Each structure stands twice: as structure tokens, then as C-alpha cells.
Amino acid sequence: MGGAEGLGRVLLPEGSMADGAYAHLHEMLLTHRLPHDAPVSERNLAAELDISRTPLREALRRLEGEGLLERLPGGVLGVRRITVGEFLEIQQLRRLLEGEAAVQAAGRVDQGLLRGLRARIASLLASSRPSPAQQQDRLAIDLALHRAIAAATTNATLARLLEDLRRRMLLFATPRPAERLEDVCAQYEAIIDALAGADPEAARSAMTRHVDALRTGILRHLAAL
């Protein structure tokens, strides 16, 4: 799932317009393009996807049924917010499952894909001062890496579980704490090194450190509020 690139005006598949809208909205959730602090605008989304309100509303109802959107005061839809407790439960599960996925994926992820991720990380590190675009690029790299690992496990059930946990984690209302770009990119590179070197235990360790770093950062951020 390709992250922030190409998420402007999209050409929906010829099949179900509602399925295409759902896929696009799902990607917007994962890349924080559906904000937590504002109602979902059907008019703006319909214009962006170039579809009518009917398939858009079907896609929105699907996301609401999955617990990713909720009704706000006034009856409008907004992104659901999860509690600190839910976030910590999700991170505990992610620590176990992402680590296992990395073990299974070690030596199985396409080397060309890994080289491409390295190039994107190098480009990100070479970018100028922090900006919304830089954050979107970092999220896109993170998403691409995690999805490549899930796909390489060849375990469809595990891949679905990881995708669902990731979606729900991103519903946490507290802003993500500021991270040193060098630190998070070093985490990505450690994971990539282990995958490329077909080292399952190094892959588990690198992935676990990556998941733990977010949890620690969030808890420190909350303690400082």
C-alpha cells in the first residue's frame, strides 16, 4: 500500500466505485490525511475522488461499521479516537505480531524493494527542515516497510491482523511525539539490514525496538502533559 504518493486526485477502478472509495479512505486514515479534529467532509471527499455521494456514503458506512469512524455531535462523521488503554493493548499485540512477521519475512522480502526503501530513507534524511511533506514521506516509508514484511510472511491472516492493528493504533488522539528523524530512520535501516541478511532473530529484535520506541515516546509525551 503505497503511502502518501499519488493520494491526490485518483482514478477509481472500473468495478465498484464504493470499493475504490473505501480503499482510498483507508489509505487516508493510515497516512493521517483524515484529521482527528474535524468532521469528515462528504463534499470535499466526493470532489477529490471524483465520485457521487452515493458510493462515498457506502464507503463511509463501511468504515463506521468497522469502528474507524464514529458519529460526532450533530450527526456528522469523524475519525474515532481510541483511549490510552486501547493504544497500549494494541502496541502489546503489535510487538508480538510484528516481531513474528519480521522473523518469517527475513530473507524473503525482495532485495530490489529493500534497496528502494533504502534510497527513500536516504532521500528523506537529505531533506530540509521538518515539514508536513517530510512527515508524509516518513509515514509512507513506514507503511511500505511494514506492508512488505506482512506480504513476505505469506500468511494472509497475519497480514490482515497487522493491518487492522495499525489502523486502530493511528486512531489514538494524542499527537505523535516529536522524533529525531535520524533515530527513526536508523530503526528502519536496522530492520532492512536484518531482512536483507536473512537473519530472523536480528529482524525480530530490530522490529521490537522499533515498536517499543513509539510506545515509549507516547508515554513520555503523556507524562509531560
C-alpha positions in Angstrom: 0.0 0.0 0.0 1.8 2.9 -1.3 1.5 5.6 1.4 1.2 9.3 0.6 2.4 9.2 -3.0 -0.4 9.6 -5.5 -3.1 10.3 -3.0 -4.3 13.4 -4.7 -6.9 13.0 -7.5 -7.3 9.3 -8.1 -8.8 7.1 -10.9 -11.0 4.6 -9.2 -11.2 1.0 -10.5 -13.8 0.2 -13.1 -15.5 -2.2 -10.7 -17.1 -1.0 -7.5 -16.9 2.8 -7.0 -17.6 2.2 -3.3 -14.8 -0.3 -3.0 -12.4 2.2 -4.7 -13.6 5.0 -2.4 -13.1 2.7 0.6 -9.6 1.8 -0.4 -8.7 5.5 -0.8 -10.3 6.5 2.5 -8.5 3.6 4.2 -5.2 4.9 2.9 -6.0 8.4 4.0 -6.6 7.1 7.6 -3.2 5.4 7.6 -1.4 8.5 6.4 -3.2 10.9 8.7 -5.0 12.7 5.8 -8.3 12.3 7.6 -7.8 14.6 10.6 -8.9 13.7 14.1 -10.0 17.3 14.9 -12.5 17.9 12.1 -15.7 16.3 10.7 -15.4 14.3 7.6 -16.5 16.5 4.6 -18.5 14.5 2.1 -18.4 17.3 -0.3 -14.6 17.6 -0.3 -14.1 13.9 -0.4 -16.5 13.4 -3.3 -14.7 16.1 -5.2 -11.3 14.6 -4.5 -12.3 11.1 -5.6 -14.5 12.4 -8.4 -17.4 10.3 -7.5 -21.0 10.9 -6.4 -22.2 11.0 -2.8 -23.9 7.5 -3.0 -20.8 5.3 -3.3 -18.9 7.6 -1.0 -21.5 7.2 1.7 -21.4 3.5 1.3 -17.7 3.5 1.9 -18.1 5.8 4.9 -20.7 3.5 6.3 -18.3 0.6 5.9 -15.6 2.4 7.8 -18.1 3.4 10.5 -19.1 -0.2 10.8 -15.5 -1.2 11.3 -15.2 1.2 14.2 -12.8 3.6 12.4 -15.3 6.4 12.0 -18.0 7.5 14.5 -20.9 9.9 14.8 -20.0 13.2 16.3 -22.4 15.7 18.0 -24.7 16.9 15.3 -24.7 13.6 13.5 -21.6 14.2 11.3 -18.9 11.6 10.9 -15.4 11.9 12.3 -12.4 9.7 12.9 -12.8 7.7 16.0 -10.4 8.2 18.9 -9.1 5.4 21.0 -8.1 5.6 24.6 -4.6 5.3 26.1 -5.6 1.9 27.4 -6.6 0.7 23.9 -3.5 2.1 22.4 -1.3 0.2 24.9 -3.2 -3.0 24.3 -2.7 -2.6 20.5 1.0 -1.9 20.9 1.4 -5.0 23.0 -0.1 -7.1 20.3 1.9 -5.3 17.6 5.1 -6.0 19.5 4.4 -9.8 19.4 2.9 -10.0 15.9 5.2 -7.5 14.1 8.2 -9.3 15.6 7.0 -12.7 14.4 6.2 -11.3 11.0 9.8 -9.9 10.8 11.1 -13.4 11.7 9.1 -15.0 8.9 10.0 -12.3 6.4 13.8 -12.4 6.9 15.4 -13.3 3.6 12.0 -13.3 1.8 11.5 -9.6 1.0 12.6 -8.7 -2.5 16.1 -7.2 -2.4 15.1 -4.6 -5.0 12.2 -3.5 -2.8 14.6 -3.2 0.1 17.1 -1.2 -2.0 14.2 1.1 -3.0 13.3 1.7 0.7 17.0 2.5 1.5 17.0 5.1 -1.3 13.8 6.6 0.0 15.3 6.8 3.6 18.5 8.4 2.2 16.4 11.0 0.4 14.3 11.7 3.5 17.4 12.2 5.6 18.8 14.6 3.0 15.6 16.7 3.0 15.5 20.1 4.6 13.9 21.1 7.9 10.8 19.2 9.2 7.7 19.9 7.3 4.3 18.2 6.7 5.6 16.8 3.4 8.5 15.3 5.2 6.2 13.7 7.8 4.1 12.3 5.0 7.2 10.8 3.3 8.2 9.2 6.6 4.8 7.7 7.1 4.8 6.4 3.6 8.2 4.7 4.2 7.0 3.2 7.4 3.8 1.9 5.8 5.7 0.4 2.8 8.2 -1.4 5.1 5.6 -2.9 7.4 3.4 -4.0 4.4 6.4 -5.6 2.6 7.1 -7.6 5.7 3.5 -8.7 6.1 3.3 -9.7 2.5 6.6 -11.7 2.7 5.2 -13.9 5.5 2.7 -15.4 3.0 0.3 -15.6 6.0 -2.8 -13.8 4.9 -4.4 -13.9 8.3 -1.3 -12.4 10.0 -1.2 -9.7 7.3 -4.9 -8.8 7.9 -4.4 -8.7 11.7 -1.3 -6.4 11.4 -3.2 -4.1 9.0 -6.1 -3.8 11.4 -3.9 -3.2 14.4 -2.1 -0.5 12.5 -5.3 1.3 11.5 -6.6 1.2 15.1 -3.3 2.4 16.5 -3.5 5.5 14.3 -6.9 6.4 15.8 -5.1 7.4 19.0 -5.9 11.0 19.6 -2.7 12.1 21.3 -0.4 13.7 18.7 2.6 11.5 17.9 5.6 12.8 19.9 8.4 14.5 18.0 11.0 12.0 16.9 14.5 12.6 15.7 14.4 11.7 12.0 17.9 10.1 12.3 16.7 7.9 15.1 13.6 6.6 13.4 15.4 6.1 10.1 18.1 4.1 11.9 15.3 1.9 13.2 14.1 1.3 9.6 17.6 0.6 8.4 18.3 -1.9 11.2 15.1 -3.8 10.1 16.1 -3.7 6.5 19.6 -4.9 7.2 18.2 -7.9 9.1 15.7 -8.7 6.4 18.3 -8.4 3.6 20.7 -10.5 5.6 18.1 -13.3 6.2 18.7 -13.0 10.0 15.4 -13.9 11.7 16.4 -13.1 15.3 18.0 -9.8 14.3 14.8 -8.9 12.4 12.7 -9.7 15.4 15.0 -7.6 17.7 15.0 -4.6 15.3 11.3 -4.7 14.8 10.6 -5.0 18.6 12.9 -2.0 19.2 11.0 0.0 16.6 7.6 -0.8 18.1 8.8 -0.1 21.6 10.3 3.2 20.6 6.8 4.5 19.7 5.2 3.2 22.9 8.0 4.8 25.0 7.7 8.1 23.1 3.9 8.3 23.6 4.1 7.5 27.3 6.8 10.2 27.8 4.7 12.7 25.9 1.6 11.9 28.0 3.6 12.2 31.2 4.8 15.7 30.2 1.2 17.0 29.5 
